[in-house]
Amino acid sequence: MTTIQLKKSVVEQLKTIRKHPRETYNETVSNLIKNAKESCTRQYDEFLHSVQQQKMRELWGNEEDEAWADA
């Protein structure tokens, strides 16, 4: 364990986002870190999906492929 110094305003903000009144600051900060990591992963996944969609439209959305579908 270690001690960190926080401004009183930060402590008050941490109190407002706790899931329940008995949640420790350690648990609260851990949840914030977990949520931040998930958010970054989700943003990356959404970005990658949008790039893939554009490429798939480029590869599959052309007249030559559609002509073969009717052959």
Biopython code that builds the backbone (N, CA, C, O; Angstrom):
import numpy as np
from Bio.PDB.StructureBuilder import StructureBuilder

atoms = [
    (1, "MET", "N", (0.844, -1.190, 0.000)),
    (1, "MET", "CA", (0.000, 0.000, 0.000)),
    (1, "MET", "C", (0.882, 1.244, 0.000)),
    (1, "MET", "O", (2.016, 1.240, 0.479)),
    (2, "THR", "N", (0.317, 2.293, -0.552)),
    (2, "THR", "CA", (1.015, 3.570, -0.581)),
    (2, "THR", "C", (0.008, 4.678, -0.319)),
    (2, "THR", "O", (-1.201, 4.467, -0.424)),
    (3, "THR", "N", (0.497, 5.828, 0.012)),
    (3, "THR", "CA", (-0.353, 6.981, 0.262)),
    (3, "THR", "C", (-0.184, 7.965, -0.887)),
    (3, "THR", "O", (0.936, 8.255, -1.306)),
    (4, "ILE", "N", (-1.292, 8.473, -1.388)),
    (4, "ILE", "CA", (-1.235, 9.508, -2.412)),
    (4, "ILE", "C", (-1.981, 10.730, -1.903)),
    (4, "ILE", "O", (-2.913, 10.621, -1.106)),
    (5, "GLN", "N", (-1.561, 11.879, -2.370)),
    (5, "GLN", "CA", (-2.218, 13.104, -1.953)),
    (5, "GLN", "C", (-3.167, 13.554, -3.053)),
    (5, "GLN", "O", (-2.802, 13.635, -4.226)),
    (6, "LEU", "N", (-4.396, 13.845, -2.642)),
    (6, "LEU", "CA", (-5.417, 14.316, -3.569)),
    (6, "LEU", "C", (-6.009, 15.610, -3.042)),
    (6, "LEU", "O", (-6.116, 15.818, -1.834)),
    (7, "LYS", "N", (-6.389, 16.467, -3.966)),
    (7, "LYS", "CA", (-7.094, 17.680, -3.559)),
    (7, "LYS", "C", (-8.453, 17.284, -3.005)),
    (7, "LYS", "O", (-9.019, 16.261, -3.390)),
    (8, "LYS", "N", (-8.966, 18.098, -2.104)),
    (8, "LYS", "CA", (-10.274, 17.809, -1.521)),
    (8, "LYS", "C", (-11.360, 17.744, -2.596)),
    (8, "LYS", "O", (-12.308, 16.968, -2.480)),
    (9, "SER", "N", (-11.219, 18.557, -3.632)),
    (9, "SER", "CA", (-12.219, 18.554, -4.699)),
    (9, "SER", "C", (-12.210, 17.205, -5.437)),
    (9, "SER", "O", (-13.259, 16.723, -5.864)),
    (10, "VAL", "N", (-11.037, 16.609, -5.582)),
    (10, "VAL", "CA", (-10.940, 15.306, -6.242)),
    (10, "VAL", "C", (-11.582, 14.236, -5.367)),
    (10, "VAL", "O", (-12.286, 13.359, -5.866)),
    (11, "VAL", "N", (-11.342, 14.310, -4.078)),
    (11, "VAL", "CA", (-11.939, 13.349, -3.150)),
    (11, "VAL", "C", (-13.463, 13.467, -3.199)),
    (11, "VAL", "O", (-14.164, 12.455, -3.181)),
    (12, "GLU", "N", (-13.973, 14.684, -3.261)),
    (12, "GLU", "CA", (-15.420, 14.885, -3.338)),
    (12, "GLU", "C", (-15.973, 14.305, -4.639)),
    (12, "GLU", "O", (-17.054, 13.716, -4.644)),
    (13, "GLN", "N", (-15.247, 14.464, -5.728)),
    (13, "GLN", "CA", (-15.697, 13.896, -6.995)),
    (13, "GLN", "C", (-15.667, 12.369, -6.944)),
    (13, "GLN", "O", (-16.565, 11.713, -7.471)),
    (14, "LEU", "N", (-14.651, 11.809, -6.320)),
    (14, "LEU", "CA", (-14.591, 10.349, -6.165)),
    (14, "LEU", "C", (-15.779, 9.845, -5.347)),
    (14, "LEU", "O", (-16.337, 8.787, -5.635)),
    (15, "LYS", "N", (-16.153, 10.600, -4.340)),
    (15, "LYS", "CA", (-17.301, 10.204, -3.512)),
    (15, "LYS", "C", (-18.591, 10.157, -4.335)),
    (15, "LYS", "O", (-19.461, 9.323, -4.084)),
    (16, "THR", "N", (-18.708, 11.046, -5.309)),
    (16, "THR", "CA", (-19.951, 11.101, -6.087)),
    (16, "THR", "C", (-20.066, 9.970, -7.104)),
    (16, "THR", "O", (-21.169, 9.660, -7.552)),
    (17, "ILE", "N", (-18.944, 9.349, -7.476)),
    (17, "ILE", "CA", (-19.008, 8.298, -8.487)),
    (17, "ILE", "C", (-18.894, 6.894, -7.914)),
    (17, "ILE", "O", (-18.880, 5.914, -8.659)),
    (18, "ARG", "N", (-18.813, 6.795, -6.603)),
    (18, "ARG", "CA", (-18.756, 5.461, -6.000)),
    (18, "ARG", "C", (-20.048, 4.715, -6.256)),
    (18, "ARG", "O", (-21.121, 5.316, -6.322)),
    (19, "LYS", "N", (-19.943, 3.385, -6.404)),
    (19, "LYS", "CA", (-21.127, 2.567, -6.639)),
    (19, "LYS", "C", (-21.964, 2.417, -5.380)),
    (19, "LYS", "O", (-23.189, 2.329, -5.451)),
    (20, "HIS", "N", (-21.310, 2.387, -4.236)),
    (20, "HIS", "CA", (-22.016, 2.334, -2.961)),
    (20, "HIS", "C", (-21.172, 3.070, -1.926)),
    (20, "HIS", "O", (-19.959, 3.185, -2.102)),
    (21, "PRO", "N", (-21.775, 3.569, -0.861)),
    (21, "PRO", "CA", (-21.064, 4.425, 0.103)),
    (21, "PRO", "C", (-19.849, 3.765, 0.765)),
    (21, "PRO", "O", (-18.920, 4.460, 1.177)),
    (22, "ARG", "N", (-19.846, 2.445, 0.869)),
    (22, "ARG", "CA", (-18.729, 1.781, 1.539)),
    (22, "ARG", "C", (-17.601, 1.380, 0.595)),
    (22, "ARG", "O", (-16.615, 0.777, 1.018)),
    (23, "GLU", "N", (-17.749, 1.714, -0.679)),
    (23, "GLU", "CA", (-16.693, 1.406, -1.639)),
    (23, "GLU", "C", (-15.441, 2.218, -1.300)),
    (23, "GLU", "O", (-15.524, 3.414, -1.020)),
    (24, "THR", "N", (-14.299, 1.566, -1.329)),
    (24, "THR", "CA", (-13.043, 2.259, -1.011)),
    (24, "THR", "C", (-12.600, 3.100, -2.199)),
    (24, "THR", "O", (-13.045, 2.895, -3.329)),
    (25, "TYR", "N", (-11.715, 4.050, -1.920)),
    (25, "TYR", "CA", (-11.168, 4.852, -3.006)),
    (25, "TYR", "C", (-10.343, 3.967, -3.943)),
    (25, "TYR", "O", (-10.309, 4.203, -5.150)),
    (26, "ASN", "N", (-9.690, 2.966, -3.398)),
    (26, "ASN", "CA", (-8.930, 2.034, -4.212)),
    (26, "ASN", "C", (-9.841, 1.341, -5.224)),
    (26, "ASN", "O", (-9.488, 1.228, -6.398)),
    (27, "GLU", "N", (-10.999, 0.881, -4.781)),
    (27, "GLU", "CA", (-11.971, 0.238, -5.676)),
    (27, "GLU", "C", (-12.492, 1.234, -6.714)),
    (27, "GLU", "O", (-12.649, 0.894, -7.887)),
    (28, "THR", "N", (-12.754, 2.452, -6.276)),
    (28, "THR", "CA", (-13.267, 3.484, -7.176)),
    (28, "THR", "C", (-12.258, 3.796, -8.275)),
    (28, "THR", "O", (-12.613, 3.868, -9.451)),
    (29, "VAL", "N", (-10.998, 3.982, -7.885)),
    (29, "VAL", "CA", (-9.952, 4.279, -8.868)),
    (29, "VAL", "C", (-9.734, 3.078, -9.785)),
    (29, "VAL", "O", (-9.533, 3.250, -10.987)),
    (30, "SER", "N", (-9.773, 1.878, -9.237)),
    (30, "SER", "CA", (-9.619, 0.672, -10.061)),
    (30, "SER", "C", (-10.729, 0.588, -11.103)),
    (30, "SER", "O", (-10.472, 0.237, -12.254)),
    (31, "ASN", "N", (-11.962, 0.908, -10.708)),
    (31, "ASN", "CA", (-13.084, 0.908, -11.656)),
    (31, "ASN", "C", (-12.892, 1.963, -12.746)),
    (31, "ASN", "O", (-13.218, 1.723, -13.909)),
    (32, "LEU", "N", (-12.365, 3.124, -12.375)),
    (32, "LEU", "CA", (-12.103, 4.174, -13.368)),
    (32, "LEU", "C", (-11.063, 3.701, -14.382)),
    (32, "LEU", "O", (-11.212, 3.932, -15.583)),
    (33, "ILE", "N", (-10.017, 3.046, -13.902)),
    (33, "ILE", "CA", (-8.969, 2.536, -14.786)),
    (33, "ILE", "C", (-9.544, 1.476, -15.719)),
    (33, "ILE", "O", (-9.278, 1.490, -16.921)),
    (34, "LYS", "N", (-10.329, 0.560, -15.166)),
    (34, "LYS", "CA", (-10.939, -0.500, -15.977)),
    (34, "LYS", "C", (-11.830, 0.102, -17.062)),
    (34, "LYS", "O", (-11.769, -0.309, -18.221)),
    (35, "ASN", "N", (-12.651, 1.071, -16.687)),
    (35, "ASN", "CA", (-13.548, 1.716, -17.658)),
    (35, "ASN", "C", (-12.771, 2.454, -18.734)),
    (35, "ASN", "O", (-13.165, 2.439, -19.900)),
    (36, "ALA", "N", (-11.667, 3.104, -18.361)),
    (36, "ALA", "CA", (-10.851, 3.818, -19.334)),
    (36, "ALA", "C", (-10.238, 2.842, -20.332)),
    (36, "ALA", "O", (-10.211, 3.119, -21.531)),
    (37, "LYS", "N", (-9.747, 1.707, -19.850)),
    (37, "LYS", "CA", (-9.157, 0.704, -20.742)),
    (37, "LYS", "C", (-10.205, 0.138, -21.686)),
    (37, "LYS", "O", (-9.938, -0.030, -22.876)),
    (38, "GLU", "N", (-11.393, -0.157, -21.172)),
    (38, "GLU", "CA", (-12.467, -0.686, -22.008)),
    (38, "GLU", "C", (-12.884, 0.330, -23.061)),
    (38, "GLU", "O", (-13.169, -0.029, -24.204)),
    (39, "SER", "N", (-12.916, 1.591, -22.673)),
    (39, "SER", "CA", (-13.296, 2.647, -23.605)),
    (39, "SER", "C", (-12.279, 2.750, -24.740)),
    (39, "SER", "O", (-12.654, 2.889, -25.904)),
    (40, "CYS", "N", (-10.996, 2.682, -24.399)),
    (40, "CYS", "CA", (-9.954, 2.744, -25.425)),
    (40, "CYS", "C", (-10.063, 1.556, -26.371)),
    (40, "CYS", "O", (-9.939, 1.715, -27.585)),
    (41, "THR", "N", (-10.292, 0.373, -25.823)),
    (41, "THR", "CA", (-10.427, -0.822, -26.644)),
    (41, "THR", "C", (-11.638, -0.710, -27.554)),
    (41, "THR", "O", (-11.565, -1.050, -28.735)),
    (42, "ARG", "N", (-12.753, -0.233, -27.009)),
    (42, "ARG", "CA", (-13.977, -0.084, -27.789)),
    (42, "ARG", "C", (-13.784, 0.933, -28.910)),
    (42, "ARG", "O", (-14.247, 0.717, -30.030)),
    (43, "GLN", "N", (-13.102, 2.042, -28.613)),
    (43, "GLN", "CA", (-12.855, 3.051, -29.638)),
    (43, "GLN", "C", (-11.975, 2.488, -30.748)),
    (43, "GLN", "O", (-12.213, 2.760, -31.925)),
    (44, "TYR", "N", (-10.967, 1.709, -30.385)),
    (44, "TYR", "CA", (-10.094, 1.095, -31.379)),
    (44, "TYR", "C", (-10.889, 0.120, -32.244)),
    (44, "TYR", "O", (-10.758, 0.116, -33.468)),
    (45, "ASP", "N", (-11.715, -0.709, -31.597)),
    (45, "ASP", "CA", (-12.519, -1.680, -32.336)),
    (45, "ASP", "C", (-13.470, -0.987, -33.304)),
    (45, "ASP", "O", (-13.632, -1.434, -34.439)),
    (46, "GLU", "N", (-14.100, 0.101, -32.866)),
    (46, "GLU", "CA", (-15.015, 0.843, -33.736)),
    (46, "GLU", "C", (-14.267, 1.455, -34.915)),
    (46, "GLU", "O", (-14.766, 1.447, -36.041)),
    (47, "PHE", "N", (-13.075, 1.985, -34.661)),
    (47, "PHE", "CA", (-12.265, 2.558, -35.730)),
    (47, "PHE", "C", (-11.880, 1.480, -36.733)),
    (47, "PHE", "O", (-12.012, 1.681, -37.940)),
    (48, "LEU", "N", (-11.410, 0.355, -36.250)),
    (48, "LEU", "CA", (-10.998, -0.738, -37.117)),
    (48, "LEU", "C", (-12.174, -1.246, -37.944)),
    (48, "LEU", "O", (-12.020, -1.533, -39.131)),
    (49, "HIS", "N", (-13.340, -1.357, -37.329)),
    (49, "HIS", "CA", (-14.533, -1.815, -38.039)),
    (49, "HIS", "C", (-14.902, -0.849, -39.162)),
    (49, "HIS", "O", (-15.255, -1.281, -40.259)),
    (50, "SER", "N", (-14.823, 0.450, -38.895)),
    (50, "SER", "CA", (-15.179, 1.426, -39.927)),
    (50, "SER", "C", (-14.197, 1.368, -41.099)),
    (50, "SER", "O", (-14.600, 1.511, -42.253)),
    (51, "VAL", "N", (-12.911, 1.160, -40.807)),
    (51, "VAL", "CA", (-11.919, 1.036, -41.878)),
    (51, "VAL", "C", (-12.186, -0.219, -42.693)),
    (51, "VAL", "O", (-12.106, -0.199, -43.921)),
    (52, "GLN", "N", (-12.504, -1.309, -42.009)),
    (52, "GLN", "CA", (-12.788, -2.562, -42.706)),
    (52, "GLN", "C", (-14.039, -2.426, -43.583)),
    (52, "GLN", "O", (-14.068, -2.945, -44.699)),
    (53, "GLN", "N", (-15.055, -1.743, -43.095)),
    (53, "GLN", "CA", (-16.270, -1.555, -43.891)),
    (53, "GLN", "C", (-15.961, -0.819, -45.188)),
    (53, "GLN", "O", (-16.444, -1.197, -46.255)),
    (54, "GLN", "N", (-15.157, 0.226, -45.090)),
    (54, "GLN", "CA", (-14.801, 0.995, -46.283)),
    (54, "GLN", "C", (-14.053, 0.120, -47.282)),
    (54, "GLN", "O", (-14.325, 0.176, -48.481)),
    (55, "LYS", "N", (-13.126, -0.678, -46.803)),
    (55, "LYS", "CA", (-12.346, -1.538, -47.694)),
    (55, "LYS", "C", (-13.234, -2.612, -48.319)),
    (55, "LYS", "O", (-13.088, -2.919, -49.502)),
    (56, "MET", "N", (-14.142, -3.179, -47.547)),
    (56, "MET", "CA", (-15.032, -4.203, -48.083)),
    (56, "MET", "C", (-15.942, -3.619, -49.157)),
    (56, "MET", "O", (-16.191, -4.275, -50.168)),
    (57, "ARG", "N", (-16.445, -2.405, -48.962)),
    (57, "ARG", "CA", (-17.252, -1.756, -49.995)),
    (57, "ARG", "C", (-16.431, -1.566, -51.264)),
    (57, "ARG", "O", (-16.926, -1.755, -52.375)),
    (58, "GLU", "N", (-15.161, -1.187, -51.079)),
    (58, "GLU", "CA", (-14.275, -0.984, -52.224)),
    (58, "GLU", "C", (-14.045, -2.301, -52.970)),
    (58, "GLU", "O", (-14.057, -2.328, -54.200)),
    (59, "LEU", "N", (-13.838, -3.376, -52.236)),
    (59, "LEU", "CA", (-13.543, -4.666, -52.854)),
    (59, "LEU", "C", (-14.778, -5.336, -53.451)),
    (59, "LEU", "O", (-14.708, -5.917, -54.534)),
    (60, "TRP", "N", (-15.896, -5.259, -52.756)),
    (60, "TRP", "CA", (-17.080, -6.014, -53.170)),
    (60, "TRP", "C", (-18.137, -5.173, -53.864)),
    (60, "TRP", "O", (-19.002, -5.712, -54.556)),
    (61, "GLY", "N", (-18.080, -3.887, -53.691)),
    (61, "GLY", "CA", (-19.131, -3.034, -54.245)),
    (61, "GLY", "C", (-18.774, -2.502, -55.615)),
    (61, "GLY", "O", (-18.754, -1.289, -55.823)),
    (62, "ASN", "N", (-18.490, -3.393, -56.558)),
    (62, "ASN", "CA", (-18.180, -2.937, -57.916)),
    (62, "ASN", "C", (-19.038, -3.698, -58.919)),
    (62, "ASN", "O", (-19.589, -4.756, -58.612)),
    (63, "GLU", "N", (-19.138, -3.154, -60.093)),
    (63, "GLU", "CA", (-20.024, -3.715, -61.116)),
    (63, "GLU", "C", (-19.570, -5.084, -61.610)),
    (63, "GLU", "O", (-20.401, -5.923, -61.955)),
    (64, "GLU", "N", (-18.259, -5.317, -61.647)),
    (64, "GLU", "CA", (-17.758, -6.608, -62.141)),
    (64, "GLU", "C", (-18.258, -7.760, -61.272)),
    (64, "GLU", "O", (-18.677, -8.794, -61.792)),
    (65, "ASP", "N", (-18.216, -7.586, -59.970)),
    (65, "ASP", "CA", (-18.687, -8.643, -59.073)),
    (65, "ASP", "C", (-20.186, -8.862, -59.218)),
    (65, "ASP", "O", (-20.653, -10.001, -59.193)),
    (66, "GLU", "N", (-20.930, -7.796, -59.365)),
    (66, "GLU", "CA", (-22.376, -7.914, -59.519)),
    (66, "GLU", "C", (-22.748, -8.620, -60.819)),
    (66, "GLU", "O", (-23.734, -9.355, -60.865)),
    (67, "ALA", "N", (-21.965, -8.400, -61.875)),
    (67, "ALA", "CA", (-22.212, -9.066, -63.156)),
    (67, "ALA", "C", (-22.009, -10.576, -63.005)),
    (67, "ALA", "O", (-22.755, -11.359, -63.592)),
    (68, "TRP", "N", (-21.017, -10.986, -62.233)),
    (68, "TRP", "CA", (-20.764, -12.423, -62.011)),
    (68, "TRP", "C", (-21.861, -13.058, -61.179)),
    (68, "TRP", "O", (-22.129, -14.252, -61.318)),
    (69, "ALA", "N", (-22.491, -12.292, -60.328)),
    (69, "ALA", "CA", (-23.552, -12.836, -59.474)),
    (69, "ALA", "C", (-24.745, -13.280, -60.312)),
    (69, "ALA", "O", (-25.452, -14.212, -59.927)),
    (70, "ASP", "N", (-24.984, -12.629, -61.453)),
    (70, "ASP", "CA", (-26.103, -12.971, -62.307)),
    (70, "ASP", "C", (-25.748, -14.029, -63.366)),
    (70, "ASP", "O", (-26.626, -14.491, -64.094)),
    (71, "ALA", "N", (-24.475, -14.408, -63.454)),
    (71, "ALA", "CA", (-24.029, -15.357, -64.504)),
    (71, "ALA", "C", (-24.491, -16.767, -64.226)),
    (71, "ALA", "O", (-24.203, -17.675, -65.005)),
]
sb = StructureBuilder()
sb.init_structure("model")
sb.init_model(0)
sb.init_chain("A")
sb.init_seg("    ")
for serial, (resi, resn, name, xyz) in enumerate(atoms, 1):
    if name == "N":
        sb.init_residue(resn, " ", resi, " ")
    sb.init_atom(name, np.array(xyz, "f"), 0.0, 1.0, " ", f" {name:<3s}", serial, name[0])
structure = sb.get_structure()
